[in-house]
Amino acid sequence: MDRWQAMKVFVKVGETGSFAGAGRQLNMSPPAVTRIVSSLEEAIGARLLTRTTRSLKLTDAGSRYLKDCQRLLFEMSEAEAAAAATFGKPTGTLSVTASSMFGSLFIMPLFTEFLEGHPDVIGRALFVDRIVNLVEEEVDVAIRIGHLPDSGFAATRVGEVRRVICGSPAYFERHGRPSTPSDLTRHRIIATTSAWSSLDWRFGVDEKTSVRIAPRLFCSTNDGAILAAARGWGLTRVLSYQIAPRLDLGELQVVLSEFEEETLPIHVVHPDGRHASAKVRSFVDFAVARLRASRQIN
């Protein structure tokens, strides 16, 4: 007797409550289903079903065995799906999303490198400053900055970033450097008008405070705010990765770092878990390795 097949048959009988119903779903005759279940009972030495002329009822042992069989069959299916995804060849369209600036700076370089090594994969990059619904918009992988809500999706942490306040050396020479968050009320502030922007700038990890800012300049993009700050017009608040190149060049400097909030994690997220296709599994492994190696987010 094929024990795995017998367990599948028994599970169907337990779920449908009849030999005939299980037989219809499995494309088997009711007598064949009956014989398999009887052989299974004999093999394990326990009565699993109480049979009457009108119905079937699980015994106490049968109820416990049904749950165990369902769990084992599910785990077997998961293992087979994971193996198929791991060893299959990446093919088809791969959709990846990230925020606009992070996508341009970090994801596009590694995405094109991945496509170069997988000629049977077609790439689709969706870099937008909004939360993309992965299921509804049919996106395979997302790179998310910030704390994740409970979703059931697979998520791998690859780094972290900070919210930082920055200005140019020329600005600090003319206007001085703020030494406490409250000093910002006496400086020229450049703010963004993105969906996540706020006029209340929060500070601190354990002892939290906030400062209500009064911007002199509003920009629709972080790029615009960073450019204005680099030219010495005022101070702006952005994520640390967004100004890393300008920090290296000395065009911008960070202030009030001792008052910063807790860091924001970066995750690579995909909805399929262990059932992920070869293209998704391969890209996730590739992206995780590349992003973890970046000193700008680690």
C-alpha positions in Angstrom: 0.0 0.0 0.0 1.2 3.5 -0.9 1.0 5.2 2.5 1.0 8.7 1.1 -1.8 7.9 -1.4 -3.8 6.2 1.4 -3.5 9.3 3.6 -4.7 11.5 0.7 -7.7 9.2 0.2 -8.5 9.1 4.0 -8.3 12.9 4.1 -10.8 13.3 1.3 -13.1 10.8 3.0 -12.8 12.8 6.3 -13.4 16.1 4.6 -16.4 15.0 2.4 -17.9 12.6 5.0 -18.5 9.9 2.4 -16.7 7.3 0.3 -18.7 8.3 -2.7 -17.8 12.0 -2.3 -14.1 11.3 -1.9 -14.3 9.0 -4.9 -15.8 11.7 -7.1 -13.0 14.2 -6.2 -10.3 11.6 -6.6 -11.8 10.0 -9.8 -12.0 6.6 -8.0 -14.8 4.2 -7.4 -16.4 4.1 -3.9 -15.3 0.4 -3.4 -11.7 1.3 -4.2 -11.8 4.2 -1.7 -13.3 1.8 0.9 -10.6 -0.8 0.4 -7.8 1.8 0.7 -9.2 3.2 4.0 -9.7 -0.3 5.4 -6.1 -1.2 4.5 -4.9 2.0 6.2 -6.9 1.1 9.3 -5.4 -2.4 9.3 -1.8 -1.0 8.8 -2.0 1.4 11.7 -4.1 -0.8 13.9 -6.8 1.6 14.8 -10.4 2.2 13.7 -10.6 5.6 12.0 -14.2 5.7 10.9 -17.5 4.5 12.3 -19.6 3.2 9.4 -23.4 3.1 9.3 -25.8 2.5 6.4 -26.4 6.2 6.1 -23.3 8.0 7.2 -19.6 8.0 8.2 -18.3 9.4 11.4 -14.7 9.9 12.5 -13.6 8.1 15.7 -11.6 10.0 18.2 -8.5 8.4 16.8 -9.7 9.2 13.3 -10.1 12.9 14.1 -6.6 13.1 15.5 -5.2 11.2 12.5 -7.0 13.4 10.0 -5.4 16.5 11.5 -2.0 14.9 11.4 -2.5 13.7 7.8 -3.6 17.2 6.7 -0.5 18.7 8.3 1.9 16.2 6.8 0.4 16.5 3.3 0.6 20.2 3.5 4.2 20.1 4.5 4.9 17.7 1.7 3.3 20.1 -0.8 5.3 23.0 0.6 8.5 21.1 0.3 7.8 20.0 -3.3 6.8 23.6 -4.2 10.0 25.0 -2.7 12.2 22.4 -4.5 10.5 23.2 -7.8 11.0 26.9 -7.3 14.6 26.5 -6.3 15.7 24.3 -9.1 13.4 25.5 -11.9 14.7 27.9 -14.6 13.7 31.6 -14.1 11.3 32.6 -16.9 8.5 35.0 -17.6 7.8 38.6 -16.5 9.2 39.8 -13.2 7.6 42.9 -11.6 9.5 44.8 -8.9 8.5 47.9 -7.0 10.3 50.4 -4.8 10.0 54.1 -4.0 11.1 56.4 -6.8 14.5 57.4 -5.4 15.5 54.1 -3.8 14.5 52.4 -7.0 16.6 54.6 -9.2 19.7 54.5 -6.9 19.7 50.9 -5.7 17.2 48.7 -7.5 17.6 49.6 -11.1 21.4 48.8 -11.2 20.9 45.3 -9.6 17.7 44.6 -11.6 19.4 45.2 -14.9 22.3 43.1 -13.8 19.9 40.3 -12.8 18.2 40.5 -16.2 21.6 40.3 -18.0 22.2 37.0 -16.3 18.7 35.6 -17.0 17.8 36.2 -20.6 14.4 34.4 -20.3 13.1 36.9 -17.8 11.4 40.2 -18.8 11.7 42.9 -16.2 9.0 45.4 -15.2 10.1 48.1 -12.7 7.5 50.2 -10.9 9.2 52.9 -8.9 6.5 55.1 -7.3 6.1 57.0 -4.0 3.1 55.1 -2.8 2.3 51.7 -1.3 1.7 49.3 -4.1 -0.8 46.5 -3.5 1.3 43.5 -4.6 -1.6 41.2 -5.2 -4.0 43.6 -6.9 -1.3 45.1 -9.1 0.4 41.8 -9.8 3.8 42.7 -8.5 6.2 39.9 -7.6 8.7 41.7 -5.3 8.7 44.9 -3.3 11.5 46.7 -1.5 9.9 48.5 1.5 11.3 51.1 3.8 9.8 51.3 7.3 8.1 49.0 9.7 5.9 46.4 8.0 2.3 45.6 8.9 1.3 42.0 9.4 0.5 40.7 5.9 1.6 37.0 5.8 4.1 37.9 3.1 7.7 36.7 3.1 10.1 39.5 4.2 13.9 39.6 4.4 15.6 42.5 6.2 18.5 43.9 4.1 19.4 47.1 5.9 18.2 50.3 7.6 18.2 54.0 7.0 17.8 57.1 9.2 15.8 60.3 8.9 18.4 63.1 8.9 18.5 66.9 8.8 21.2 68.3 6.4 22.5 71.5 5.0 25.5 72.7 3.0 28.8 73.9 4.5 28.1 77.3 3.0 24.7 77.6 4.7 26.2 76.7 8.1 28.9 79.4 7.6 26.3 82.1 7.1 23.6 80.9 9.5 25.3 78.6 12.0 24.4 75.1 13.0 21.4 74.2 15.1 22.4 72.5 18.3 18.9 71.4 19.5 15.7 70.6 17.5 14.0 73.8 18.8 16.7 75.8 17.0 15.1 74.8 13.7 12.5 77.5 14.2 15.2 80.1 13.5 16.4 78.4 10.3 15.2 78.4 6.7 13.5 75.1 6.1 12.9 73.2 2.9 10.1 70.7 3.0 8.6 68.1 0.6 5.0 67.7 -0.2 5.0 63.8 -0.5 2.3 61.6 0.9 4.4 61.0 4.0 5.6 64.5 4.7 4.6 66.4 7.9 5.2 69.8 9.3 5.8 68.2 12.7 9.4 66.9 12.8 9.8 64.2 15.5 13.0 63.5 17.4 14.3 61.0 19.9 14.1 57.3 20.6 13.3 57.0 24.3 12.4 60.6 25.1 10.4 61.8 22.0 9.8 65.4 21.1 8.6 67.2 18.1 9.0 70.6 16.5 6.5 72.4 14.3 8.4 73.7 11.3 7.4 76.7 9.1 9.0 76.0 5.7 10.1 78.8 3.4 10.3 76.4 0.4 8.1 73.4 -0.5 9.3 70.9 -3.1 7.3 68.1 -4.7 10.3 65.7 -4.8 13.1 64.8 -2.4 15.5 65.5 -5.3 14.4 69.1 -5.4 14.7 69.6 -1.7 18.2 68.0 -1.6 19.3 70.2 -4.5 18.1 73.4 -2.8 19.9 72.3 0.4 23.1 71.5 -1.5 23.1 75.0 -3.0 23.0 76.5 0.5 19.4 77.7 0.5 18.3 76.0 3.7 17.9 72.8 5.8 15.9 69.8 4.8 15.0 66.4 6.2 15.4 63.3 4.1 16.4 59.6 4.4 20.1 59.0 4.9 20.6 57.0 1.7 19.1 59.8 -0.4 22.1 62.1 0.4 24.9 59.5 0.8 26.7 60.5 -2.4 26.6 64.3 -1.5 27.8 63.5 2.0 30.8 61.7 0.5 31.5 64.7 -1.7 31.2 67.1 1.2 28.3 69.0 -0.5 26.0 68.3 2.5 26.5 67.8 6.2 24.2 66.2 8.8 23.2 68.0 11.9 21.3 67.0 15.1 22.2 63.4 14.6 22.2 62.8 18.4 18.4 63.6 18.4 17.4 61.3 15.5 14.5 58.9 15.7 15.0 55.1 15.6 16.2 53.7 12.3 13.8 52.5 9.6 14.3 48.9 8.4 14.5 47.9 4.7 12.9 44.7 3.6 12.6 42.7 0.4 9.0 41.5 0.4 7.2 39.0 -1.8 3.7 37.4 -1.3 4.3 33.8 -2.4 6.5 32.6 0.5 8.0 29.1 -0.1 5.7 28.7 -3.2 7.6 31.5 -5.0 8.5 30.9 -8.6 12.0 30.4 -9.8 12.2 33.9 -11.1 11.1 35.4 -7.8 13.3 33.2 -5.7 16.3 33.9 -7.8 15.8 37.6 -7.8 15.1 37.8 -4.1 18.3 35.9 -3.3 20.2 38.2 -5.7 18.7 41.4 -4.4 19.2 40.5 -0.7 22.9 39.8 -1.3 23.5 43.0 -3.2 21.6 45.2 -0.8 23.2 43.8 2.3 26.6 44.5 0.8 25.7 48.2 0.3 27.4 50.4 2.9 24.9 53.2 2.3 22.0 51.2 3.9 24.0 49.2 6.4 
